[in-house]
Amino acid sequence: MRVVVVGQTGNVGTALLRALADEVEVTSVLGVARRLPDRTAEPYQHAEWAALDLAGDDGEAVVERLAELFRGADAVVHLAWLIQPNRDRDLLRVVNVEGTRRVGRAVVAAGVPHLVVASSVGVYSPVDDDLPRAEDWPADGIPTSHYSVDKAAQEDVLDELERDHPEVTVARLRTALVFQGDAGAEVTRLFVGKVLPVGMLRLGRPPLLPLPAGLRLQAVHADDAADAYLRVLLRRARGAFNVAADDLLRGADVARLVDHGRLVEVPPAAVRAAVSLGYAARVVAADPGWVDMAMGAPVMGTTRALTELGWRARTSAGDALREVVAGMAEGRGLGSAPLRPSATRPAGASTLPLRGPHPAVPPQVDRELLGLYLSDHLTGATAGLGRIERMVGDYGDLPLHAELTEVAEQIRGERELYVRLLRELGLPRRRHRQLLAGVAERVGRLKLNGRVVERSPMSVVLEAELMRSAVVGKLGGWQTLEEHAAELGLDPAQFRELAERAQRQLATLDRLHEYARRRAFRGDDVPAD
C-alpha cells in the first residue's frame, strides 16, 4: 500500500508516520508539507518528502501538483490545518477549507480510491449536557469559534465530494484534543502564547488552578489517534468516526492529574472575558472562540470506532494530558517546523565548528585591519541576533514564524563562529562594540511607529527591512572570508556554504516582507499590524 499524507509534519502526522513505518502492509509513504522536516531525524527519515503550499495563489497549479504527487497512491490522508495566525481569517479559510477542496480535486484527478481527512469534535453543534453523541449529531459547528466554523465548512466540502464522486471512499476522523509530550512546545505556541511562563512548571506547582466551571474535556494520545487512522486505511473504511479516550476529564480531574494545586472554578463568562482581553493585548494566542468550543462541544461516543475498526485508546485522556503538560514545561519538540522545540534548546544546539587545518594570521595580512573587520561583523551579528530573537518572540502569529525561528538559530551559531574565529586567530574581540550594539538594538525597540500599547502596522515591514540589510552585510563578510580563507588556514568551502545559507535567509525575509507590506497599512485586524 502506498500512502500520501498531506500535513505529515504536525502532531498527528508525526505520530501517523511512526504507525505507518511499523505496518508491513504499507510499502511506501510520501509526506507533503509546506516546510520540510529534518529528513535525517526520527521518524521523518522513514518517508519520501515533497514541498507544497496549499495556499498558493494559483489554485489550479496547486491541484495539478497535488495530482502528480497522488498518482499511484492507494490512499491520501489529509491532515494539513492552520491554527495560527488566527487573526488572518482569509488565510485560514484558504488553507483549511479551500485547501481541503484542492486536495479532494487532486484525489479525483489522480484516481486515488480512498481519502481520509482530519476532522474534529469542533465540527459538532453545541450542547449543554454530558450525554455522549454519536456521529449522526448535527455537524454545523459553533458559530462563535472560527475553528469550529471552518471545520463544519470543511466537512461540507467532503459531503460535496462524496455526492459528485461516489467512486472515492471518503472517511473523516473527528478527534478529541490530541496530545503527546513531543507536542508540548507546539501547544504552548498555538494556545498559550506569552501569558504564562510554562517553563516554570518544572520548578514547582502554582498555588491554584483557575478553570471555567462546568469544564469537561475529552482527549486522545497522538499514537492512539494514529492507530485509528491506520485502521481506517487498512480497512478502506468510509464515513465519520469519533476518536477519544474513554475517560472524561472535569476541572477537578485536570487539577489532580497535572498536580498543579487547588482548583478554583470561575464562571465561563469571566474566563471568556479574560481570554478576550488577553487576546486583544496579544499576550494570549488563543481567541475567545476556543472557550466557547471547549464549553459547548458535545461528549463524543466512540462505539462506531470500536465496533467497525476494533479501535480503543490504549492511553487514558488523563495520562495524555499529563504527558503534554510535562512536554510544555520542558519545551519538548521534534525535527519539524510545527513540532520544533521551544527556544530553551539543549546546550550546544547552535554550535558551528570552525573548519581549517591551522588558523593563523600570516605576515602579509594586516592584523589590525583584519581584527577590526571581524570584530565589526561580530558586532553586527550581535545586533542582528537581538533583533531576530525579538521578532521570534513578538511575531508568533505570523505564518513564517517557524522559518524566522530557524533563521534566529542559525544567526546564533554564526555569532559564536565569529567569536571562535577571533579567538583562534588571536585577534581582540573589542567587546565594547558588541555591548554598544546590544544597547542600540534595545533602544531601537522604543521607536513606537505611531502606537504605544500595541504593535504598529509598520513594525513587521520595518523589522524585515532592517534584517534584510543586516543579512546582506553578513553575506559580504562570508564572501570576503571565503576569498582569504586559504591564507588564514581556514576552509573556504565553509564560508561559501555560509554565504549560500545567507541567500536562503534573505529569501525567507523577502517572503516575510512581501506578506507584511500587503497588510501594513490596512485598517482591519490582521496579524501584521
Protein Blocks (a to p, Z undefined) as FASTA:
>chain_A
ZZddehilmmmlmmmmmmmmmpmklmbdcdddfbdcdfkbcfklmpccddddfkbfblml
mmmmmmmmmgopabdcdfbdcfbdcklmmlmmmmmmmmmmmmmmmmmmnopabdcddddf
klpccdfbfbdcdfkbccebjfklmklmmmmmmmmmmmmmmmmmmmbccddddddddddf
klmmmmmmmmnmmmbcfklmmnoccfbdcddehiacddddfklmmmmmmmmmmnopgdjd
ddddfbdcdfklmmmmnonajaddddfklmmmmmmmmmmnopafbdfklmmmmmmpccdd
fklmmmmnopacfbdfklmmmmmmmmmmnopacfbfklpccfkdcehklpccdedfbgcd
dfklcfklmmmmmmmmmmmmmmmmmmmmmmmmmmmmbfklmmmmmmmmmmmmmmmmmmmm
mmmnopafklmlmmmmmmmmmmmmmpnnhpakbccfklmmmmmmmmmmmmmmmmmmmmmm
mmmmmmnopafklmmmmmmmmmmmmmmmmmmmmmmmmmmmccbdcfkZZ
